């Protein structure tokens, strides 16, 4: 028998929706994948000792801290996983990297381009010392998305001409849904634009290998005030009699130009009744098309325009074969994966990169690239003008 993998101590900050998803991934990854390092769920940090202790017991963390800064002083913590609102990302990530800790930071990377640039500078300083960082655009790790990227990279759809990307949710459609930090611009940076629009920007750039170079945007807030929450669990909660202002967008739409000459149409909303988590992306090229919908996440649709017209049509590919990314470590063909599996794949890729001393993807620089698009859309909406990214 060979030597056991070396330990990778993980300290996580935040334990709500994303904290639970990340915790599941840290627990599961070493049980299904042969990892070069052994993740240890060492410490969970949160401000309220009773709440963070209860979360640690439920999610599987070994210890708790009530100040995230303490994690940076612990010799048994090698990596900081940031699952907090966007207004805290820059401070935590920069301090962690400067302290010699690897960092995984949830998306969007920051609340502003300036913050994201500071984070990239810190990541570059840290990388020179072998300290690595990654931003959590988790949907990249869906096997069907990986296949779409491969088909585009292999030239199967030719030159990219059109991108249509939507992220549709409905959890704020009820005007009585209570306020959360996601509706506070100071904490979240933006609303649907940054929260979910960031994902489809990243997916577009990831799949096509191109950049968004210019945008014309429109933002809308449909409900300007909501009940202040008295309790919250995940995205759902209960509101009281007090009301407060909504200071972010409820919906974002923008036109875009791509670096390869194609054009794009993007839409992000949390008001699409009946759409729970519909990430829809279709890319049309000179030789074919790919199309994906996360609400049918194990399937990719592919059209080959060079097939005979008599039999040509979109091909429905069930992306559950051992030849597909990540699948060999899971179930037999046809036994589909779910939302949580992409977080596990994120851990697998991150641990592999840390063990190899290689920059994981997406990098903080990739996160900054998305942040610049978000910023351009917001400024375009304010000015009513086309803006270069």
N, C-alpha and C positions, 0 to 999 in steps of 0.2 A: 504494500500500500504506500502511496506517495504521501508527502507531507500535506497537512491540511492548509487551505488557503489562509493567507494572512488576514487579520481582522481589519475591517473598515468601520470605525465608530461614527455613527450618524447622530447628529443633534438636530431636531426639527423645531422650528418656531411657528406656532399656530396649529390649531387642532380641529378646526371646523370642517366644512365641506372638503376643501382641498387637502387639509391635513389628514382626514380619514382616507381619502383616495391614495395619498402618498404612503400612508402607513400600511395600507393593504399591499402596496407594491413592494415596500421594503421587506415585509413578512414573506411574501410569496415568491419573489424572484429567485432566492437561493434554493427554493424547494422544487422548482421546475427547470431551472437553468444551471449549468455548471459554470459558476462564476470564478474568476481568478482571484477575487477577494471575497471575504465573508462579511456581509453587512451585519452590523450589530446595532439594534435600535436602542441606543445608549441613553438619550435624554430628550425629553419633550419640554419646551418652554412656553409658558403662558403667564399672563399677569395675575390671574386669580388662582391661588394655590388649590382651593377645593376643586375648582373646575378642571384645572390642568391635571390634577391627580386622578380625578375620575376618568378623564380622557385617556391618560396614560395606561390606566388599568384596563380600559376597554380596548384600546388600540394596540397594546403590546409593548409599550416603552418601559425601559428598566428603571428610569428615575425621572425626576422633574426639576425644573428651575423656574423661578418667577421673574427672572431677568435674563433676557437672551444673551446679554454680554457675558454672563457667567459661563456660557457654553464655550466662549472663545478662550477661556483660561483653562479648560479641562484637557488634560493630556489624553483622555480616552475618547475624545471627539475629534475626528479627522475631517468631517464634512458637515456643512450647515445646509439644511433644506429649508427654504423660506416659503412659507404658505400663509403669508399675512397680506393685508390690504396694500395696495400699490404705493401709498405714501411712505411706507416703511422700508421698501425694497432697497433703495440706494444706501441708506444708513447701515442696514444690517449687512448687506452684501459687501460693501467696501470695507467695513470693519473686519468682517470674517476673512476676506482675502488678504488684507494687510496683516492679519494674525496668523496667516499660514494655513487656513482651512479651505478646502475645496468647497464650492458653492453650487447648489441647484436652486434656482430662483423661479418662482411661478411667473407666468406672463400676465399682462404685458410687462416688459422688463422694468419700467418705471412710469412715473406720471408725467414726465416731460422729456424732451430731447436732451436738455442740459443735464438732467439727472442720469439719463442713459449714457451720455458721453462720459460722465464721471465714472460710471460703473465699468465702461469699456476700458478706460484708462487704468482703473484698478485691476481689471482682469489681465491686461497686458503686463503690468508690473508683476503681478503674481505669477503669470505663466513663465516669466523669465526665471522664477525660482521653483518651477515645477508644480505650482499650485493652479488647479484647473477650475473652470466654471462653465455652467450651462444654463440656458433658459428653457423653461418647461412648456414648449409648444407640443403637447402630448399627442395631438392627432396625427402628427407625422408618423407615429409608431403603429398606426392601424395598418395591417397587412395589405388591404386593398389600396390604400394611399401609396404604400411602397411600390406596389405593382404599377400603379398609374405613373409614378415618377420613372420607373424603369422603362415603360413603354415609350414615354416621351423622350427619355435620354437615348433610347435605341433608334429613334427616328421613325417610330411606327405611326405617328400622327403627322409627321412632317413639320413644317413651319407653323408655329402657333399664331393663329389669327384672331380667335375670340376666347375670352374667359368670361364665364358667368358664375359668380360665387355668391351664395347666400348662407347666412346663419340665422335661422328662424326659431324663436322660442315664444312661449305665450304666458310665462309665469307672472308678468306684470300687467296683463290685460285687464284684470280686475282693478278698478281705481281704488278699491279699499285695501289692496295688498299693502302691507306696512313698509315704511322706510327701512332701509338697511344701509350699511356703508357703501354698497354698490350704487346708491343714488346720491351720494355726497361727493361732489367734484374734488373737494380737498383730499379725500381719502382715496377715491377711485381714479381720479384723473379725467375720466369720461365715462359715459354710460355704455350703451350697446356698442358704440364705436370701438372702445378699447377692450371691453370685457369679452365680446364675442367676435367683433369685426377683426380684431387682431389675429384671430385664428385663421380666418379665410384669406387674409393678406399673406400670412406666413405660408399657408398651404399652397396658394397660387405660386409664390416665389419658389417654394420647395419643389413642387411638381414640375414646373416649367423650366427651372434653372435660370429664370429671367427676373428682372427687377421691375417694380412699378416706378415709372419715371415721372408721371404727371397725373393730376387728379382735378376733378370738379365735383365738389361735395355739397350735400344737403343734410342738415341735422334737424330733428324735430323732437320736442317734448310734448307728449299728449296730455299728461297728468302732472300739473305743476306743484301739487302738494298732496301728501299722504299721511295716514295715521302713523304716529311714532310707535315703533315696535315695543311690545312688552315682553315678548319672547321670540326666539328664533331657533330653527333647526334646519340646517342646510340653506335652501333658498326660500323656504316657507316660514311663516311666522304669524303672530297675532298682534293687532294694533289696538291701542287704547283710544282715549278721547282726544288726546293732544295731537295736533297735526304739525307737520314741518315741511319745508320746501324741498322739492326735487331740483337739484342743481346740475343734472347731467342730461344727456340726450336719451330719449326712449328708442329712437330709430335713427339709423344712419344709412345714406345711400350715396354712392359716388361712381362716376365714370373714371376710367383710368386708361393710360397708355402704358404698354409694356416695352421693355428695352429691345425686344426683338422685332418691334413694329406692330404687334397685335394690339387689340383694344379689349377693355374689360368693363363689366358692369358688376358692382358689388352692392350687397344689401345686408344689413344687420339690424334685427329688431327683436324686442322681447314682448311684442304685441301681436304676434301672428297666431290668432286663435287656432287651436288644434295642432300646432307644430310644437313638439316638445323639445327636440334637440336636432333639428333638421339642418345639417351642414351639407349643402348641395353645391357641388362644383362640376361644371362641364367645360371642357377645353376642346375647341375645334381647331384642327390644323389643316394643312394642305393635303394630307394623305389620310386623315381619319380623325376620330374623336374619342375621348374618354369621359365618363360621367360617373359620379359617386354621390350617394346620399347616406349620411351617417345613420339615419333611422333604418337603413338596411345595410349595416356596416360590413358585412361579410361578402358583399357583392360589388364587383366593378363592371360597368358596362363599357364595351369597346367596339368601335366601328372602324372597319378597314375599308376605306374608300376605293382601294385598288382591287377588291374582290369583284367578281362578275355581278352586274346589276341584278340579274335574275335571282341571285341568292344572297345578295348583300343585305346587311341589317345589323343593328346593334347586337353584339354577343354578350350574353349574361354570364359572367365568370364568377363562380363561387370560389372565393379566395381562402380556401381551407386545406390546400394540399401541402405536403411536407416541403415541396419546392418553394413555397411562398415564405416570405420573411417571417421569422419567429415561430411559425406553425409547428415545426417538427418537435418542439418541446411541449406541445399541448396535447390535443386530442386527435382521434382519427379523422380523416376527411369528412367534411359535412357537419361536424360537431362544432358549431360556431363559437366565436369569441364575443366578449361584451366590452362595455365601457372601461371597466377596470383593467383589462389586459394591456391597454396601451400604456398605462402608468407602470406596469410591471416591465414592459419592454424598455421604457425610459430608464428604469433602474439598471436593467441589463446593459444597455449601451453606455450609460454613465460609468458604471463600475468597470466595464471593460476598458474604457478610455483612461480612467484613473490608473488602473493597473499597468497599462501600456505607456503611461506618461504622454498621451496624445490628447490634443484639443477635442473635446466632445462637441457634437453638433445637436441642436443649434447653439452657437456661441453667443456671448453677450453682444458681439458685433452684429450677429443676425437679429438679435432683439432690438438693437439700435436701428437697424434698417427698417423694421416694422414700425418702430416708434416715429421715425421720420415720415412715414406714410400717414400714420394717424394724425400727426401734427399738421401735415399739409392738408388733409381732409378738413380738419377743424378750422384752419385759417381760411381755406377756400369757402367753407360754408359761411363764415363771418363776412368775407369780402364779396361773395357772390362772383368769384372769378376763378379762372383756370390757374393752377399753380404747379410749378415743377417741384418734384420731391428733392 
